[in-house]
Amino acid sequence: QGRMISEIKTSFQKACIRAGLGAEKKVPNPNNKRGFTRLYSGLRWHELRHTFASWHAQSGTPPQVIKELGGWSSMQMVERYMHLSPSFTASYANNILKGST
């Protein structure tokens, strides 16, 4: 609408609502000058970081490279963000049997 974005969180939530990836509910709040508080539920920016790290890991990107690309300060944070799907993990379950035959 030609206005500057002053708060990325609010802008991201509004975009998610327009895309059908979130919803907003007004809850009465007498302490707020408007008389209500907006509560958002849906996709959060934070979840995109999990997806980024997980998809990179499952595509074979080394964890140290994921750390640099994602801007994490420690490998512990990368491990916290990477989630491997059960099917991806299962694909390695028989590796030891393949090498011993």
C-alpha positions in Angstrom: 0.0 0.0 0.0 3.0 2.2 -0.4 3.8 2.5 3.4 7.0 1.5 5.0 7.1 -1.7 7.1 7.8 -0.6 10.6 7.4 -4.0 12.3 8.4 -7.2 10.4 6.5 -9.5 12.7 3.2 -7.7 12.1 3.8 -7.5 8.4 4.7 -11.2 8.2 1.6 -12.2 10.2 -0.7 -10.1 7.9 0.9 -11.7 4.8 0.3 -15.1 6.3 -3.4 -14.3 7.1 -3.9 -13.1 3.5 -2.3 -16.3 2.2 -4.5 -18.5 4.4 -1.6 -19.6 6.6 -2.7 -17.9 9.7 -5.7 -16.3 11.5 -6.2 -13.4 13.9 -8.7 -13.2 16.7 -9.7 -10.1 18.7 -9.9 -10.8 22.4 -11.5 -8.2 24.8 -8.8 -6.4 26.8 -10.0 -3.5 29.0 -6.4 -2.4 29.6 -5.8 -1.7 25.9 -7.0 1.7 24.6 -8.8 0.0 21.7 -10.5 -2.4 24.2 -9.2 -5.5 22.6 -5.9 -7.4 21.8 -5.2 -9.2 18.6 -4.0 -12.8 18.9 -2.3 -14.4 16.0 -2.1 -18.1 15.3 -0.5 -19.7 12.3 2.8 -19.8 10.5 5.6 -18.0 12.3 8.8 -16.6 10.9 10.7 -18.8 13.4 9.3 -22.0 11.7 10.9 -21.0 8.4 14.4 -21.3 10.1 13.6 -24.9 11.1 12.5 -25.7 7.5 15.6 -24.0 6.1 18.0 -26.0 8.3 16.1 -29.3 7.9 15.9 -29.1 4.1 19.6 -28.3 3.9 20.5 -31.2 6.2 18.4 -33.6 4.2 20.0 -32.3 0.9 23.5 -33.1 2.3 24.6 -29.6 3.2 27.3 -30.0 6.0 26.2 -28.7 9.4 29.1 -26.2 9.5 27.8 -24.7 6.2 24.2 -24.6 7.5 25.5 -22.8 10.6 27.1 -20.1 8.4 24.2 -19.8 6.0 21.7 -19.5 8.8 23.7 -17.2 10.9 23.7 -19.4 14.0 26.4 -18.7 16.6 27.0 -22.4 17.6 26.6 -25.9 16.3 24.3 -26.6 19.2 21.8 -24.1 17.7 22.1 -25.8 14.3 21.3 -29.1 15.9 18.3 -27.7 17.6 16.9 -26.3 14.3 17.7 -29.3 12.1 14.9 -31.9 12.1 15.3 -35.0 10.0 12.2 -36.7 8.7 11.6 -40.3 9.7 11.8 -41.4 6.1 15.2 -39.7 5.7 16.6 -41.3 8.9 15.1 -44.7 7.9 17.0 -44.5 4.6 20.2 -45.0 6.5 19.0 -47.7 8.9 20.4 -50.6 6.8 23.7 -49.0 5.8 25.7 -51.3 8.0 24.1 -54.4 6.5 24.9 -53.2 3.0 28.6 -52.9 3.7 28.9 -56.3 5.5 27.6 -58.5 2.6 
